[in-house]
Every structure is written in C-alpha cells, then in structure tokens.
Amino acid sequence: MAEEERVSKRKRSLSPEQGEAKHEEKMEKGEALRSALAKLAETRAGGAYVPPARLRALMAEVARADSGSAEFQRMNWEALRKSITGLVNKVAADNIKHIAPELFAGANLIRGRGLFCRSIMHAQELSLPFTPVFAALAAIINTKLPFVGELLVTRLVMQFRRAFRRNDKTKCHATLLFLAHLTNQRVVHELLALEILVLLLEKPTDDSVELAVAFMREVGAFLTEEAPKACHSVFDRFRSVLYEGNISVRVQYMIEVLAQTRKDKFQDNPRIPEQLDLVEEEDQITHQVSLDDQLNIEEGLNIFKLDPDFEANEEKYRQIKAEILGENSDEDASEDDDDDDVDEEEEDVDEAAPQGETELEIHDRTETNLVNLRRTIYLVIMSSLDFEECVHKILKLRVPEDQEMELCNMVIECCSQERTYSKFYGHIGERLCKLHRRWSGLYEQSFRTYYDTIHRYETNRLRNIARFFGQLLATDAISWASFDAIYMNEDDTTSSSRIFVKILFQEMQSLLGIKTLTERFKEPTMQEYYQNMFPLDHPRNTRFSINFFTSIGLGVLTESMREYLQTATKAMMERREAEMARGDESDASMSDRSYSRSPRRGRSRTRSYTPSSRSPARIRVVHVVVHTRDRILGAHGAERTLAPTLEAREADRTLAPTREALEADRTLAPTLEAREADRILVPTREALEAGRILVPTREAREADRTLAPILGVREADRTLVPTLEAREADRTHAARPPPAREAEERVRARSPGRRRWDDNARAAPVSLSRAPPGPPPRRPPHLS
C-alpha cells in the first residue's frame, strides 16, 4: 500500500508534459522489444541464439508491455513446441509418473494438441522399443483430454492408410505397433485391430503376413480375452495361409513361432506391463475409429496461428490445469483439518457421555447378502451365451474372498439341475481354475465335499456332478491328488458313491482315452494319492477294488492289485501249511508218548485217552482205530505185525488233522448227519491219503479187507467199523475194572453169537430220537 501511494503521489506530481514523455518512452521501449522478438522469430530455429534466462526475461517484459501481440504469441508457440518435444523425448517407464503432471503444467495441451501428437508419433517411430511407454502416456492424457487421444488415433490410422498404399513397410510396422499398444490400453476399440488383420490377410504376401504376425504378437493377449471367437478366426486364417504355401519359408516360420507364442499364452508379450498399468479401466475413454471412415487429421494445428482471444484461452487452460493437477488442494486440506478438529471435539463429547449408553450392533442372520449374491451369479450364468462371456461377467462381480466358495457351489448346482450334462459348466470351471490357483483349490475342496455328501442327490444330479468333475480332472483344472478322498472298499462306499466313481471314470476315459488314463494312474509320484482307491492293505479290500474296476470296464487299472493279490494268497497258503505242519508234529509227539506208557499190551494203550481228550473228531477216529488194532493184537497175539511197514507209516501220516477235520470239530452238534457220520463213515485208503472225503460202509469194508493183510488179521472188516453201540460199549468197557475187562475180552473171543450181534448192530439204522432205555445187558454167568 505504501508503494502504491508513492506511485500515485509521483503521478500527481508529474506535469502533463512529463506524462506525455513517459508514455512516449514506454511506447518506444515496447516497440524495441517487439522488434527484438521479430528478429528472433524470423527463422524456424528462432533466429540467433538467446540464453534461456535472457529469453524468459524478454518474454516477461513483452507480456507486461503487450501480452496479446503477434510476436509474443509466436514466441510462446515456439516455447510450447520445445517444451512438449523435450518432455516427450524424456519420458521413460520409471519417470512417466512425473513427466505426465509436468506435461499438463508446463504446456498448454489444448492449444498444442497438434504439436503433442506430431511429437509423440515421431518419437515412437524413432524408438520402437519405447512404444508401450508412449502408449501409456497417451492413455493418461486421454483420460483428462479425450479429444487429444482421438486426434492421435485419427492421425495414426491415416498414416497407416497412406503407408499401406505406398508399400512403406517400415512406417506401417511402426504405426501398427503404436495402434496395438493403444488397443491394449483401451484407447482404441478392438474392432480397428480386427479390421487391420483382415486387411493384411485378405491377399497374403510376405510383407503383409509379416506385418500381421508382428501386430498379432502385440495385440494377441488382449484379443484372446476380449474377443476370443474373432481371435480364433484370425488364427484359422493364419493356418490356412500356412497350408497354402504361397509365402516364403521365413514367413512360414514366423507363423509357426506365433502359434507357439499363442500356446504359451503370450507370456513374452503381456497385455500391459505392470509398471505401465497406470489407468483404471473405468476411467479410460475408448474411441471407435474405422479404416473406412472419413478422417480429419487437423493438420492446421501443427502450425502457428494468431489467436485473437489468446489471453482468455490461456486463463481457461490455467483453470483446467488447476482442476487436473489439484492445485487447490491446500485450501481443501485446511478445510479438512478444521473438519477433523470438529470431529475430534465431537468424539471427546461422546466419550464423556455415560458408559451405559452403548451403540446397538445389528447382525443380519437372514443371510440376505448371500441370497442376493447367489441370485446374481445364477442370473449371470443363465444370461451368458458362452462360457467365456460368463467367466468375464463373473470376474467383474468382484466376489469377496470369503464367498468365492459360494460361486463354485452355484456353478455345480446349476450344472446338476440340467436334464443332461452340458459342457458349458465344465468349461466355466476349467477357465476359472486356469486363471488363478485359488479357484483350483476351491474346486478341489468342493470335490471332497460333494463326494462325502453324494448320497443326498438323485441319480440325474449325481450323474451331472460326476461328469462335471470328470471334465475338470481330465483337463488338469484340478489336481489328481483329490482322489485321496475315495476309499474303494466295501465298508467305506455306498451305492451312490460307487455310481459317482463309475461315471467319473467313464467321463475321464472318454476325454483322455484308456491308454492315457492308464499312464496317468501309473505315475510313480502320485501313487500315494491313489492308495485309498487301489488298496493293498488287505486281500479283501483289494479283491473288492479289482471287482469294481473290472465291472466298469477299467480292469487294466487293476494289474498291480492282481499281482499283489496273487502274491498275498500264496504267502497266506504257505503260512497255513506251516502252521498245519507244526500241528501235525505236536500231535505225532503226543501219540508217541501215549504209546510208550504201556508197551507190553495193546489194549492198555487205550487207557491213556481220557473222555476229555476224545472230544475232537480226529482224536476220536484215532482212538477207534488204535483200540480196534489193540483188540486184534490182543486176541491173536500178532504184536509182531506192528512193524512199521510203508502202508502203516503212510496211514499214520494221513491221520494228521486236516483243515476240514478241524472245522468239523467245531460243528459236531448231535445232529442226524453227525450221528450217521460217526456210525457209518470210515477213513478209507483215499480218505487216509486225502483226509477230505467220507466213504460209505461198503467201500469202508472193502478198504478194511484190503488193509487186513497189512495188519495180519483176516476178520478186521467186522471190527473196524465204529458204530454208536460200539463206542458206548467202549466207554462202558473203559469204565470197568481191569479184571472184568480181561474176562469179557476172553468171552467175546470165544462167543460166536457176540459177533453176530455186532454185525446186526452195525447194520441197524439209527433214528433221530434217542432209543428208549431197555433192560441192561446180560452178563455172562461166570461174571455174575
């Protein structure tokens, strides 16, 4: 204020003559500055060299003198051109975040949009490796000033059309590379890229196919995600060009390399490099430009034109720049600080309130959000034309991580509700699993859950679910380690789970083939996950698994189990034979000890057997045979005939307890069959050799007659048959005192009637019921 007062006082103190002189001096000074600027702007290079500091000072003086003059606007234009060119040439991947704000602040991009487009196109043509960087810079400018991006795309399309007509391969290649990265940044619509590919492959030559391969290598990842069907058509055209063979071998090799790049999912040519992904998809503005459109490239924007409203336009750009860069953020920050102070005071007041007044927390237990999510997923699935569109829409839903399992379950439930299985759902699951590993883990968890609860579903839904997981397993969308949840044995499976496994394996066989399926299940590193499905722990479980897979037509998977079962059966039989051999040796030693107790008389050997020791069937048979042999030897005195002949030794060995005899000991209930077997079944020669079969009485008598010469007794056939009465008589005989038994033996040897009584008793049938008690047997007179 003091300085202004001094200036006003000085003006008042000046005389009119002095004021006119001052004005003339100012006019002369302005004229001198304008003439100096005119000399500097005579040439395109700006005339003579002027240091930057001197140039800025000169322009500041001209702006104060006359900011709307033509000379000042020209100098400002030259400064704008140099600033834009310098910043564009300086941009790189590591400093693009700083160059973009500086470009907005230091240059009027609305006035110099033509200069910007020309500068960035020229820089990109000279340095092709930096094309992604220039495309990212153009994408940033396009979000704030979309008309600048549209002008750039229009000029690039026009430049490609001119170069294509002139057969300028170098300029076509540079332009296509820039358009490809602008397409990846969504500055240009993908339809322009498809039009270019169709144009290049319509009449294939070496140069056109080479340009198409280079363009497709850069834009292929984007087209695979956004327009998969069109991308498939383009690659089909590449394949047909390759098969036609009208191009050189070098270009054919380039097509093969492109096919391999596609198979590798464009790993070496990503859609957008990570450090250049600076623009959100929602903020980007996409321009639809066609090759056949009438394009206006506005070439007049590249040259200087006098602007009558220069100062007003500069003021408008300053406001736009402040809005873009947020230069008014200081005031907003101060206002925010005030608001924060007010909020803190309110919080202090709330803390000072009584603690009894607590906020009410509301918990939604109706699962409204979950129901809405499931409804949204269902509508997305049902409204999609193909699985790629469906996956794209599902990923746009941005499902929270704690609810991603619901998305997997909804896909499976929708699949199970179909009348017949649709591969549409299998492709959805496959695409999700191959996009990210977490989806694969979620579907593996779903496989275990659905297998455990598969008995809850009806047959049609069970079939659809099994085929869904069969497709995921066949395409390696989920790991085959999930098979560890299947326990293939009689105890852990149900009819529903067996049907599920059957349909699952049949679907995998139809997709992979039996040969590939067998090779996959024989993979050594995965055997630990298959051991529950192909059990080798017990022959019973192994046999069940073999029978199951053989019944569903996959017996080739059971070869290892069959070998194990054969080996295990042989080992079990050898172990049983060893146990039986040890039992035979122990029985033989027991019988030898019992024989050695009374070596003088044969009948005394029967005293070593007690009623408790005669309980097993085999010992009863041995007891009868030994007792009968002792009676014969006692009657005829043929003790010498007990020499160990070959037949006798074989007969002794065959009296060992066989498996059938041991089992018969457990089932010797007093039934009709048991009594008849005890009465009429005698161990014949075949029975002595095999130990398994029972022969009727006639064959037994014939065998006894055959065995009589061995024992030296002719009448053994009458006494070798152990009948019920004979065993009772033996028990009675054993219970009597020794003198009475000896006397009875002498009487029996003399009496022929006793022999007839034995024959009659042997031929008498046995009834099921016990015979009524009759009169006691008569004793001989000399014993009474």
C-alpha positions, 0 to 999 in steps of 0.5 A: 500500500505504501508503494502504491501511494508513492506511485500515485503521489509521483503521478500527481506530481508529474506535469502533463508534459512529463506524462506525455514523455513517459508514455512516449518512452514506454511506447518506444521501449515496447516497440524495441522489444517487439522488434527484438522478438521479430528478429528472433522469430524470423527463422524456424530455429528462432533466429540467433541464439538467446540464453534461456534466462535472457529469453524468459526475461524478454518474454516477461517484459513483452507480456507486461508491455503487450501480452496479446501481440503477434510476436509474443504469441509466436514466441510462446508457440515456439516455447510450447513446441520445445517444451512438449518435444523435450518432455516427450523425448524424456519420458521413460517407464520409471519417470512417466509418473512425473513427466505426465503432471509436468506435461499438463503444467508446463504446456498448454495441451489444448492449444498444442494438441497438434504439436503433442501428437506430431511429437509423440508419433515421431518419437515412437517411430524413432524408438520402437522399443519405447512404444508401450511407454508412449502408449501409456502416456497417451492413455493418461492424457486421454483420460483428462483430454479425450479429444487429444487421444482421438486426434492421435488415433485419427492421425495414426490410422491415416498414416497407416492408410497412406503407408499401406498404399505406398508399400512403406513397410517400415512406417506401417510396422511402426504405426501398427505397433503404436495402434496395438499398444493403444488397443491394449490400453483401451484407447482404441476399440478392438474392432480397428485391430480386427479390421487391420488383420483382415486387411493384411490377410485378405491377399497374403504376401510376405510383407503383409503376413509379416506385418500381421504376425508382428501386430498379432504378437502385440495385440494377441493377449488382449484379443484372446480375452476380449474377443476370443471367437474373432481371435480364433478366426484370425488364427484359422486364417493364419493356418490356412495361409500356412497350408497354402504355401504361397509365402516364403519359408521365413514367413512360414516360420514366423507363423509357426513361432506365433502359434507357439507364442499363442500356446504359451499364452503370450507370456513374452508379450503381456497385455500391459506391463505392470509398471505401465498399468497406470489407468483404471479401466473405468476411467479410460475413454475408448474411441471407435475409429474405422479404416473406412471412415472419413478422417480429419487429421487437423493438420492446421494445428501443427502450425502457428496461428494468431489467436485473437482471444489468446489471453482468455484461452490461456486463463481457461487452460490455467483453470483446467490445469488447476482442476487436473493437477489439484492445485487447490488442494491446500485450501481443501486440506485446511478445510479438512483439518478444521473438519477433523478438529470438529470431529475430534471435539465431537468424539471427546463429547461422546466419550464423556457421555455415560458408559451405559449408553452403548451403540446397538450392533445389528447382525443380519442372520437372514443371510440376505447378502448371500441370497442376493449374491447367489441370485446374481451369479445364477442370473449371470450364468443363465444370461451368458451365451458362452462360457467365456462371456460368463467367466468375464461377467463373473470376474467383474462381480468382484466376489469377496474372498470369503464367498468365492466358495459360494460361486463354485457351489452355484456353478455345480448346482446349476450344472446338476439341475440340467436334464443332461450334462452340458459342457458349458459348466465344465468349461466355466470351471476349467477357465476359472481354475486356469486363471488363478490357483485359488479357484483350483483349490476351491474346486478341489475342496468342493470335490471332497465335499460333494463326494462325502455328501453324494448320497443326498442327490438323485441319480440325474444330479449325481450323474451331472456332478460326476461328469462335471468333475470328470471334465475338470480332472481330465483337463488338469483344472484340478489336481489328481491328488483329490482322489485321496478322498475315495476309499474303494472298499466295501465298508467305506462306499455306498451305492451312490458313491460307487455310481459317482466313481463309475461315471467319473471314470467313464467321463475321464476315459472318454476325454483322455482315452484308456491308454492315457488314463492308464499312464496317468494312474501309473505315475510313480509320484502320485501313487500315494494319492491313489492308495485309498482307491487301489488298496493293498492293505488287505486281500479283501479290500483289494479283491473288492477294488479289482471287482469294481474296476473290472465291472466298469470296464477299467480292469487294466487299472487293476494289474498291480492289485492282481499281482499283489493279490496273487502274491498275498494268497500264496504267502497266506497258503504257505503260512497255513501249511506251516502252521498245519505242519507244526500241528501235525508234529505236536500231535505225532509227539503226543501219540508217541508218548501215549504209546510208550506208557504201556508197551507190553499190551495193546489194549492198555494203550487205550487207557491213556485217552481220557473222555476229555481228550476224545472230544475232537473228531480226529482224536476220536477216529484215532482212538477207534482205530488204535483200540480196534488194532489193540483188540486184534493184537490182543486176541491173536497175539500178532504184536509182531505185525506192528512193524512199521511197514510203508502202508502203516507209516503212510496211514499214520501220516494221513491221520494228521488233522486236516483243515476240514477235520478241524472245522468239523470239530467245531460243528459236531452238534448231535445232529442226524448227519453227525450221528450217521457220520460217526456210525457209518463213515470210515477213513478209507485208503483215499480218505487216509491219503486225502483226509477230505472225503467220507466213504460209505460202509461198503467201500469202508469194508472193502478198504478194511479187507484190503488193509487186513493183510497189512495188519495180519488179521483176516476178520478186521472188516467186522471190527473196524467199523465204529458204530454208536453201540460200539463206542458206548460199549467202549466207554462202558468197557473203559469204565470197568475194572481191569479184571472184568475187562480181561474176562469179557475180552476172553468171552467175546473171543470165544462167543460166536453169537457176540459177533453176530450181534455186532454185525446186526448192530452195525447194520441197524439204522439209527433214528433221530430220537434217542432209543428208549432205555431197555433192560441192561445187558446180560452178563455172562454167568461166570461174571455174575 
